[in-house]
Amino acid sequence: MRVLVVYKKSFLEAHGGDARTLAGIDPAGRARLLRSDVENRRALKDVLAHLVRLGVRADAVLRGSLARRRSYDLVVSLGGDGTFFAAARWVCDVPILGINSDPTHSLGIWTGADRSSFPRTLERALDGRLSGVRLQRLQISINGKTLPELAMNDVLFAHRNPAAMTRYRLTADGRTEDQKGSGLWVATAAGSTAGIRSAGGKRMPIGSRRIQFLAREPYTWPRRRYALSRGTASRIAIVSSVVNSAIWIDGESVRHDLALGDRVEIRPGAPLTVLGYDDARRKRLFP
């Protein structure tokens, strides 16, 4: 049995040497960041120590340096949802268990345990007794070349300048429309409770293979509305009609720049098995 533990740096670990940044944080904020730093360090130490006690071979890798790794039997994401997404972009044919290292300050919607409750949950995952759910991910290509990252949550297409108008041609299951506005959200069922929902989208059943799309702040003049302003499809294509656009995958960390005329295709990709997922909690949090 081999386990890969994907962890994150706390804010203080990442910015501790930046005196100017730290000076701008008020005392209450510093105290919160210090507690979070302690929680993250303890969580990593406790999880690795527990795996040693169980006789399990484990490797730990910082989420920022994560890429495709050799074969493992289980991936453990130790952090919040951002850490989970970083691992989920690369995991292939291996179940993943999320452990929330700082539940006081992190929602951890995809985590099946936290730093105080993880031992029993982790042991059940290692024994194959922890139930899981299969989540649909998105496969993305640019001009016919498939990107290495899979999107678990969403893809955002927009201008690289957030104040600029974005123009593009959207095709959803064979229907095509030229649009302009702030860009386009494209989300999985798992990601339907994230950015796209805040923009006016709807929560989808967790097992759905459909892809939800939503135009961000559409500029409809001289029309009154777009026929493809929102909906679901089996596949999506976007052709950029501006010079400086980009797509972002699962947040701000992964960006691919686009030029005028570049074509982005989005379709269902390899699913991901998430252990310990609680769909009832998701429905309570995002009715």
C-alpha positions, 0 to 999 in steps of 0.5 A: 500500500502506497499513499501520497499526501498532498499538503499546502503551505500556510499563509505564514509559511508562504509569506513569512519572509515578506515583512511589508506584507506582514506589517499590513496585517492587524493583530487579530489577523496575525493571531488567526494566521498564526493559529492556522499555521500551527494547525496545518503543521500539526495536521501534516505531522499527525497524518504522516505519523499515523500512516507510519504507525499503520505500516503504510508507505507514504510520500508527502508533496507540496501542492504547488509542485504537484504533477503526475506521480508514480502509482499510488493506492490512495491520495490524501489531500491535506488542507482545504478545497484549494489543496483538494483541487490541486490534487484532483487535477492530476489524480488518475484511477486512484481514490482521493480522501480529503482531510481538512487541516484547519476546519475553523477557517476552511469549509472543506466541502470535499473533505471526509474528515478533519485533523481531529477525526481523521484516524478512523476515516483514514483507516477505513479508506485504506481498508477499502471500507469507506464509501465514495462518489464518482465525480465528473471532471472536464477535459479541456483542449486548446486548438486541438491540443489536450491540456494536462490538467483536468478540471474538477470544479470549473473553467472560467473564460474571460479577458485577462484585464478584468475591466475589459469586454470579452467577445467570443463565439459559444457553441453548446451541443451544436448551437452557436452564438456570438456573445460579449460581456465579462466572460463565461463560466463552465462548471461540472456538477461538483463545481455548480455550487462554486463560482457559477452559483454565485453568478446565478447558476444552479446546483446540479445533482452530484452524479450528473455528467452534464456541463453547466455554462453561464454568461457573466454579466452579458452585454446584450445591446442591441439584442434583449437577451442571448439564447445561450446565456445559460444552460447545460450541454454535453460539450462546449466550444469557445472561440476567442474574439479578443486578443488577450483572453485566457481560461482559468481552471479551478480557481486562479492557480492554473491559467492558459492564455489565449490569442484571437481565434483560439478555440477551447473545447470542453467535454467530460473527462475521466471521473474522480473517486472521492472518499467520505463525501457527504452529499447531504451536507452539500445540500444543506450548505447550498440549498 
